Structure formats: structure tokens, C-alpha cells
Amino acid sequence: MKFIILFGPQAVGKMTVGQALADKTGLKLFHNHMTIDLVGPFFNYGTLEGKRLVQHFRQELFEAVAKSDLPGMIFTFIWAFDMQEDWDYVKKVTDLFESHGADIYYIELEAEMEERLVRNTTENRLTHKPSKRDIAWSEAELKQTATMYRLNSRPGELDVEHYLRIDNTNLSPEETAAQIQQAFDL
């Protein structure tokens, strides 16, 4: 089994690259908004109950997939590198998959802010992420979190076996997925 954690800031292209990679590899895509937008009509993700439910649903799915005979999973995540709780969360999830024999792949995406603002309004994003349909709010959140958190790693910060960082500012999702597939022979 392969567990791919695909991370980077908002609107960098995690979901669309994940979709293209899933098409190329047959791995299942679990983008982070699948749970955020499931819980959202009841509890905002910013609330304690919203976060608890999102984490609960994710954990249940991770455990089921890790124990299954599926070939693997692609999970998208916004990793705040300046928050210990995000490091702890990634370790908890990857430890779960490793304990069931999975190989772990860390794929980091980065893109220029101007391109991310354009991607924030794409039809695919708005179709699959209902909470992002308020463009003014979504754009403000994207800009605000860019100043509040460090959403890309520093060179050498991730000391893991299977790691790839891609600046996909000028790449299509398919080109980015092809680089990932080739780098790790997926």
C-alpha cells in the first residue's frame, strides 16, 4: 500500500493534482474538504465540534483504508509548519499507515500567490469545495493564512525517505502528477 500526503497552501492545486494522480495510479483521493464540507452544514470547521467531527471521520477512514487491500490513498492537507500540532497530526496518520506496511510519500506543492488567487476561483475547485464558493471570504482567508502560518517547509526541514517538492506555478495538474508518478515509480 502507498499513502501519499499531498500538502501545500490553499489553492496551490492539491486537489486537482490529486485527481490527476489518482487517474494515473488508481489510488483513491481523499481531499481534505471531503470531511470539512461534510461537517460544515452543521458545525463550522473553526468550532471545537466541527474540528472534532472532521478529525473523527478522517481517522475512521484512515484506519479502514490502512487495514484494507486497497492499493493506497492520496490525502491532501494544509500543513502549518510552525504549528507542532500539525507535525504531530502528520506523524499520527503516517504512523498508522506504516504500522500496516504502507510506504509513505510526502509531496509538497508551492505556487506563487498570484496563481493561487486565480486557482481559488476555478470551476473544479468550486464544484468540489462548497465552502470556497464565497470567493471574497475564500480569497481573504487565503491571504490571511499566508501571513499567519508558514505553509511550505524550509529546505531540509523534512527528513523523510520519499519526499518531493514541486513548484507547480506554471504546470498543469497532469504535468505535476506525471512528475510525481515518475519520481516514485507509482
Disulfide bonds with the S-S distance in Angstrom:
none
